[in-house]
Amino acid sequence: MNRRAFTKYIASGAFVGLAGGYYWLNTLRDHSQLSVDLMLDKLDVLSKTPLETMGQWDAPRTFHHLAQSVEFSMAGFPEQKSAMFQNTVGQLAYKVFRARGTMSHGLDEAIPGEVIIDNGETPQAIDRLKTALLDFRSYDADLKPHFAYGHLSKTDYAIAHALHINNHLEEFQLA
């Protein structure tokens, strides 16, 4: 194969790959399993059951972290990644998580500027998260940019919160 034919072959393969990736990231999917209401239902069940964690954080620490994430979407995150990061890597990460229907991130990484709460009882921490989700559901003002993903619609923020909660719940098992 000559150089020109090889270059066309590589270019066409790259185009097909990029087009397929773009289509995969932007195809509408059923996200009904990623709703605030479903997360509230899950939390109701978890609040009545002893939990064992398999991760670095205990249950109260995890649920306070999740509550702060939801609260920050309304009040503003204490620290932001650069606009360049948010508009490139951050948006791409969110789109991949949304397309997969699951998130994977460091489950022992605090949100930049988060207030670490390492004490308390699990039921109170779950109640804080439930309150934050209820507040989010009824919130009708402009949402603040996500520290990594940038500006998200309310629908996309709800999906992001559900993905985040589900990811952290992977570290728990019912006792």
Backbone torsions as a table, in degrees:
resi	resn	phi	psi	omega
1	MET	NA	133.2	179.6
2	ASN	-81.6	169.7	-175.3
3	ARG	-61.0	-41.3	-178.2
4	ARG	-64.9	-45.2	178.6
5	ALA	-64.5	-39.8	178.3
6	PHE	-62.8	-43.3	179.8
7	THR	-62.7	-43.1	177.6
8	LYS	-62.6	-40.4	179.4
9	TYR	-61.5	-47.0	179.8
10	ILE	-65.7	-44.3	-179.2
11	ALA	-63.0	-42.4	179.8
12	SER	-67.5	-37.3	176.6
13	GLY	-64.6	-41.3	178.4
14	ALA	-64.5	-41.5	179.1
15	PHE	-61.9	-46.7	179.4
16	VAL	-61.3	-42.7	179.2
17	GLY	-63.4	-44.8	179.2
18	LEU	-66.1	-42.8	179.5
19	ALA	-63.8	-42.9	178.3
20	GLY	-63.7	-42.5	177.4
21	GLY	-62.9	-43.6	178.4
22	TYR	-60.5	-46.8	179.3
23	TYR	-60.0	-45.8	-178.5
24	TRP	-61.7	-42.3	-178.0
25	LEU	-71.3	-26.8	-172.6
26	ASN	-109.9	5.0	177.1
27	THR	-72.9	134.8	177.5
28	LEU	-69.0	135.2	-179.6
29	ARG	-129.5	163.3	175.4
30	ASP	-79.3	112.5	178.8
31	HIS	-109.0	23.4	-177.6
32	SER	-61.3	-26.2	178.2
33	GLN	-78.5	-2.3	-179.0
34	LEU	-116.2	49.1	-177.4
35	SER	-106.5	156.9	175.8
36	VAL	-62.0	-41.3	-180.0
37	ASP	-60.7	-41.7	178.4
38	LEU	-65.9	-38.4	177.6
39	MET	-63.9	-40.2	177.6
40	LEU	-62.7	-40.8	176.8
41	ASP	-61.8	-43.9	178.1
42	LYS	-60.6	-42.6	-178.5
43	LEU	-67.3	-34.3	175.2
44	ASP	-59.8	-43.9	178.6
45	VAL	-65.0	-46.9	-177.5
46	LEU	-64.5	-31.1	-177.9
47	SER	-69.2	-14.9	-178.6
48	LYS	-104.3	5.5	-173.2
49	THR	-130.6	133.5	174.0
50	PRO	-63.8	139.4	-177.4
51	LEU	-116.5	143.2	171.0
52	GLU	-113.5	134.1	178.3
53	THR	-99.8	144.3	176.2
54	MET	-109.4	6.5	-176.0
55	GLY	-106.8	-170.7	-178.9
56	GLN	-73.6	-32.4	-175.4
57	TRP	-98.9	148.5	172.8
58	ASP	-79.7	173.2	-175.4
59	ALA	-60.8	-48.3	-179.8
60	PRO	-58.2	-42.9	179.9
61	ARG	-59.9	-43.5	-179.2
62	THR	-64.7	-47.2	-176.8
63	PHE	-70.4	-32.9	174.0
64	HIS	-65.8	-40.1	177.3
65	HIS	-59.4	-47.4	179.9
66	LEU	-64.1	-40.7	178.5
67	ALA	-62.7	-43.3	180.0
68	GLN	-62.7	-37.4	178.6
69	SER	-59.6	-45.1	178.6
70	VAL	-66.4	-44.8	179.4
71	GLU	-60.5	-41.2	-180.0
72	PHE	-63.2	-29.9	179.6
73	SER	-64.3	-23.7	179.0
74	MET	-98.6	-37.8	-175.0
75	ALA	-94.7	-22.6	-177.2
76	GLY	111.3	137.5	177.7
77	PHE	-77.3	140.9	-177.5
78	PRO	-63.2	-32.0	179.7
79	GLU	-135.9	147.8	-179.4
80	GLN	-122.7	145.3	166.4
81	LYS	-71.2	165.7	-179.4
82	SER	-63.5	156.0	177.4
83	ALA	-59.2	-36.8	179.2
84	MET	-62.5	-45.1	178.7
85	PHE	-61.4	-48.9	-177.6
86	GLN	-59.3	-40.3	-175.3
87	ASN	-83.0	-5.9	179.0
88	THR	-120.9	-86.9	-176.1
89	VAL	-60.0	-44.3	-178.0
90	GLY	-62.6	-49.1	179.3
91	GLN	-64.4	-39.5	178.6
92	LEU	-64.1	-43.6	178.9
93	ALA	-60.0	-46.7	179.6
94	TYR	-59.8	-45.3	-178.2
95	LYS	-63.5	-37.3	177.4
96	VAL	-66.7	-46.2	178.7
97	PHE	-59.5	-45.9	-179.2
98	ARG	-62.5	-43.9	-179.0
99	ALA	-64.8	-39.6	179.2
100	ARG	-74.9	-26.0	-175.4
101	GLY	80.0	9.6	176.5
102	THR	-144.0	154.4	177.3
103	MET	-116.2	148.1	170.2
104	SER	-137.0	123.3	178.6
105	HIS	-151.2	169.2	178.4
106	GLY	-62.7	110.8	-174.6
107	LEU	-77.2	-2.1	175.1
108	ASP	-116.5	22.3	178.1
109	GLU	-102.8	124.5	177.7
110	ALA	-74.9	155.4	171.6
111	ILE	-69.0	135.5	179.3
112	PRO	-54.0	121.8	-179.4
113	GLY	87.4	1.0	-179.6
114	GLU	-64.2	144.0	173.8
115	VAL	-86.3	116.0	-177.3
116	ILE	-76.1	125.7	177.1
117	ILE	-118.8	105.1	-175.0
118	ASP	-104.9	18.0	179.3
119	ASN	-139.9	176.2	179.6
120	GLY	112.1	179.5	-178.0
121	GLU	-106.5	148.0	-178.0
122	THR	-59.2	-46.1	-178.6
123	PRO	-58.6	-38.5	179.3
124	GLN	-68.6	-37.8	178.7
125	ALA	-67.7	-39.9	176.4
126	ILE	-64.9	-41.0	177.8
127	ASP	-61.1	-38.6	177.8
128	ARG	-61.9	-43.6	178.6
129	LEU	-64.7	-43.0	178.2
130	LYS	-60.6	-42.6	177.9
131	THR	-61.9	-43.1	178.8
132	ALA	-61.9	-41.4	179.3
133	LEU	-67.3	-39.7	176.6
134	LEU	-64.5	-41.7	176.7
135	ASP	-62.2	-42.7	179.1
136	PHE	-61.8	-45.9	-177.8
137	ARG	-57.9	-37.2	-177.9
138	SER	-94.5	-1.8	-177.1
139	TYR	-70.7	128.5	-179.2
140	ASP	-124.4	8.9	174.3
141	ALA	-88.1	177.5	178.9
142	ASP	-66.5	134.0	175.8
143	LEU	-80.2	151.1	-179.3
144	LYS	-85.1	154.3	178.9
145	PRO	-62.4	141.4	174.0
146	HIS	-69.3	144.7	-175.5
147	PHE	-61.3	-28.4	-179.5
148	ALA	-112.4	-37.9	-174.3
149	TYR	-87.7	-14.2	-177.8
150	GLY	78.4	-148.0	-176.8
151	HIS	-72.8	129.5	176.7
152	LEU	-128.7	146.5	172.2
153	SER	-69.6	168.1	178.2
154	LYS	-62.9	-39.0	177.9
155	THR	-62.1	-46.4	179.6
156	ASP	-66.8	-36.5	176.6
157	TYR	-64.4	-41.9	178.4
158	ALA	-60.2	-41.9	177.7
159	ILE	-64.1	-44.8	179.5
160	ALA	-60.1	-42.4	178.4
161	HIS	-63.6	-43.7	179.5
162	ALA	-64.0	-42.6	177.2
163	LEU	-60.3	-42.7	-179.2
164	HIS	-64.2	-46.7	179.4
165	ILE	-61.5	-49.0	-179.0
166	ASN	-59.5	-39.4	180.0
167	ASN	-61.5	-44.9	179.7
168	HIS	-69.7	-31.8	179.6
169	LEU	-67.9	-18.0	176.1
170	GLU	-62.0	-20.7	-178.7
171	GLU	-86.0	-0.5	-177.8
172	PHE	-112.8	149.2	168.5
173	GLN	-133.4	151.4	180.0
174	LEU	-71.0	133.7	-177.5
175	ALA	-76.1	NA	NA
